[in-house]
């Protein structure tokens, strides 16, 4: 009930209706147009750009350090780095402990 009350405004911009009677009813207004106008655009592109910018400044950072510095989930950082490596835009030279990133 708390989450219903909490998130109803986020998904439709309006409050849910609670109707008591012989049968308890809840009317949840949904508005797809409202939701699409409220979403942010291109969060993954920004994340990739932030990771590349940090790697350019400090190429010796590990994925864990990058995640900590950017306040991101480690798996998210690993995903973006793997994607960049597959595209040939990023490469790791040296060992996993003493290596560094090379941005191409």
Secondary structure, 3 states (H helix, E strand, C coil): CHHHHHHHHHHHCCCCEEECCCCCEEECCCCHHHHHHHCCCCHHHHHHHHHHHHHHHCCCCCHHHHHHHHCCCHHHHHHHHHHHHHCCCEEEECCCCCCEEEEC
